Amino acid sequence: MTAKGLPPRVATTILYLSFLLIILGSALHILRLGWTVWIFIIGAIGLTSYFLSASLTARDGSVRERRLNRMGFIGSLFYVVAGGFMYEASNVWIVLFAIASIYVMYSLLAKR
């Protein structure tokens, strides 16, 4: 790991693996299995670490790039909070999941 963040290949792997864990955790939560919450939370923490690393590498970048990284980081924090509500068996996690998905998708798609 460099002072500027993760190497691009590692960051991309973390991003894809985190999304896979988030999707698996939320889809399997329908079956009411207790351990699926932890899959979701691990994916959310991985996504948060990706956006934290991306914000470190974009410090010298444009204002737009920093704003998009900040939006992605906020969205990934919404995923972590949604995991907490999922653990507490509250349906609020669905609303937070939707909001987080919008934030993260916008931040990733607008970068391209």
C-alpha positions in Angstrom: 0.0 0.0 0.0 1.4 3.3 -1.0 0.9 6.6 0.8 -1.6 7.6 -1.9 -4.0 4.7 -1.4 -4.4 1.2 -2.7 -3.0 0.0 -6.0 -5.6 0.1 -8.8 -5.9 -3.7 -9.2 -6.4 -4.2 -5.4 -8.9 -1.4 -5.2 -10.9 -2.8 -8.1 -10.9 -6.3 -6.6 -12.1 -4.8 -3.2 -14.9 -2.9 -5.1 -16.2 -6.0 -7.0 -15.9 -8.3 -4.0 -17.7 -5.8 -1.7 -20.6 -5.4 -4.2 -20.9 -9.2 -4.5 -21.1 -9.6 -0.7 -23.6 -6.7 -0.4 -25.8 -8.3 -3.1 -25.5 -11.8 -1.6 -26.2 -10.6 1.9 -29.3 -8.6 1.0 -30.7 -11.3 -1.3 -30.1 -14.1 1.2 -31.6 -12.0 4.0 -35.0 -12.8 2.5 -34.5 -16.4 3.8 -34.1 -15.0 7.3 -30.8 -16.7 7.9 -28.9 -14.9 10.7 -25.4 -15.1 9.2 -26.4 -13.3 6.0 -26.3 -10.0 7.9 -22.6 -10.4 8.5 -22.0 -11.0 4.8 -23.8 -7.7 4.1 -21.9 -5.8 6.8 -18.5 -7.2 5.6 -19.3 -6.1 2.1 -20.4 -2.6 3.3 -17.2 -2.2 5.3 -15.1 -3.3 2.2 -17.0 -0.7 0.1 -16.3 2.0 2.7 -12.6 1.2 2.7 -12.6 1.4 -1.1 -14.1 4.9 -1.1 -11.8 6.0 1.8 -8.8 4.9 -0.3 -10.3 6.6 -3.4 -10.7 9.9 -1.5 -7.1 9.7 -0.4 -5.9 9.3 -3.9 -8.1 12.1 -5.2 -6.9 14.8 -2.8 -5.1 16.6 -5.6 -7.8 15.9 -8.1 -10.6 18.1 -9.3 -13.4 19.3 -7.2 -15.9 17.1 -9.1 -13.8 14.0 -8.4 -13.5 14.7 -4.7 -17.3 15.4 -4.5 -18.1 12.1 -6.2 -15.8 10.2 -3.8 -17.4 11.9 -0.9 -20.8 10.9 -2.2 -19.7 7.3 -2.6 -18.3 7.3 0.9 -21.5 8.6 2.4 -23.5 6.0 0.4 -21.2 3.3 1.7 -21.8 4.5 5.3 -25.5 4.2 4.6 -24.8 0.5 3.7 -23.1 0.0 7.1 -26.0 1.6 8.9 -28.4 -0.5 6.9 -26.5 -3.5 8.1 -27.1 -2.4 11.6 -30.8 -2.1 11.1 -30.8 -5.5 9.3 -29.1 -7.0 12.4 -31.8 -5.4 14.6 -34.5 -7.0 12.4 -35.9 -3.6 11.4 -37.3 -2.9 8.0 -35.6 0.5 7.9 -32.6 -1.2 6.3 -34.6 -1.4 3.0 -34.9 2.4 2.8 -31.3 2.9 3.7 -30.3 0.3 1.1 -32.1 2.1 -1.6 -30.7 5.5 -0.7 -27.1 4.1 -0.5 -27.5 2.4 -3.8 -28.5 5.6 -5.5 -25.5 7.5 -3.9 -23.0 4.8 -4.8 -24.3 4.1 -8.3 -24.2 7.8 -9.1 -20.8 8.3 -7.7 -19.3 5.4 -9.7 -21.2 6.0 -13.0 -20.5 9.7 -13.0 -16.7 9.1 -12.8 -16.7 7.5 -16.2 
